[in-house]
């Protein structure tokens, strides 16, 4: 599915009666329980591990994942994205052109959709793939501690 729009806080894919929008929100530390090691390295958010720029306070978080297939909304549970911080929707290549590595794919039989988000950071890169099958959220796969 082609990307039709993107920015610092969102990405949108659209085509073949499918729309996928991933949005980021501003992280508000006062709304979370933060755990630190040695009083300076963030280790947990709300008592759980997290993905993105490890040891530092996040600036943003994945706020929502919206999927429409043939005008039907596919419900994505919060647990599928609440621990994903500082998502990267765009980057600048060597020439300064804005680009994205994120994408949406379908399986050959068109029953399974894969929504891919790559977050590249100095400390704590990760990639997540949300898997949707027959208009239902199936699961996510997260790889982390990727090299720069």
TANORSUL-V507897 format. One record per backbone hydrogen bond with DSSP energy under -1.0 kcal/mol. CO is the residue of the C=O (numbers start at 0). NH is the residue of the N-H. E is the energy in kcal/mol with one decimal. If there is no record, write none. Layout:
co->(CO/CO)
nh->(NH/NH)
e->(E/E)
This chain:
co->(1/4/8/9/10/11/11/12/14/16/17/18/19/20/21/22/22/24/27/28/32/34/34/36/36/40/43/44/47/50/52/54/58/59/60/63/65/66/67/68/71/76/77/77/80/82/83/90/92/96/98/102/104/106/110/111/112/113/114/115/116/118/124/124/125/126/127/128/129/130/130/131/132/135/138/140/142)
nh->(13/11/23/6/21/3/4/19/17/69/14/67/12/65/10/62/63/60/30/31/45/42/43/39/40/36/34/47/44/84/55/41/26/85/24/22/20/73/18/71/68/79/80/81/83/50/61/98/95/92/90/115/113/109/133/106/131/104/129/102/127/125/144/145/118/142/116/140/114/137/138/112/135/132/130/128/126)
e->(-2.4/-2.9/-2.7/-2.6/-2.2/-2.5/-1.6/-2.4/-1.3/-3.2/-2.2/-2.8/-2.8/-3.2/-1.7/-2.1/-1.5/-1.8/-1.9/-1.5/-3.6/-3.4/-1.4/-1.8/-2.1/-2.9/-2.4/-1.3/-2.6/-2.5/-1.7/-2.2/-2.5/-2.3/-2.4/-2.4/-2.7/-2.7/-2.3/-2.2/-3.0/-2.3/-2.5/-2.2/-1.8/-2.6/-2.3/-3.1/-2.1/-2.5/-2.4/-3.2/-2.9/-1.7/-2.5/-2.5/-2.7/-2.5/-2.4/-1.6/-2.5/-2.0/-1.1/-1.3/-3.4/-2.6/-2.6/-2.0/-2.6/-3.0/-1.2/-3.4/-1.1/-3.0/-3.2/-2.3/-2.7)
